[in-house]
Amino acid sequence: MQNNTDLVNGFIDCWSKKDVDGIMSYFTDDAVYINIPMDPPNVGVEAIRAFIEGFIGMAAEIEFVIHNQVDNGAGIIMNERTDRFLINDAWLELPVMGVFEISNGKISKWRDYFDMAVFTAQS
């Protein structure tokens, strides 16, 4: 059986492949993804897929670099990352703090925290 850290690492690996179906396979049907400070929250796999397809569609390459990651042993994984997106031949780099809640071997809640000013300054 896969542990929660391996589950999140596999999820993140799908991003570098731009594998939307692979990414979506990690979510529960009723999952919630909140990309703070962006509104509204994405509730359910259809809303999450639409949001993710937008990000993947704008980038030629994607890389999530994990700097630190912790597993509380009770279904919460937190990671400090730099999310990198190659857009128009330039890398956009965004420091992110991610929180994943795991239920029955899938991601039920995902929250990413980042500074929108850093994003807009590079886009």
Number of C-alpha atoms within 10 A of each C-alpha: 5 8 11 24 21 11 17 21 13 15 20 18 18 21 18 15 14 21 14 15 10 16 18 19 14 19 23 18 15 12 22 21 23 18 18 17 12 11 8 10 15 20 15 16 18 14 14 18 15 12 14 18 13 10 12 18 11 13 18 14 17 22 20 21 16 16 9 10 16 12 14 10 10 10 18 18 21 20 20 19 20 18 17 19 22 15 15 11 10 13 18 20 18 18 18 21 19 19 19 22 20 23 16 9 16 21 27 20 20 20 18 20 16 18 12 12 9 13 13 9 8 11 12
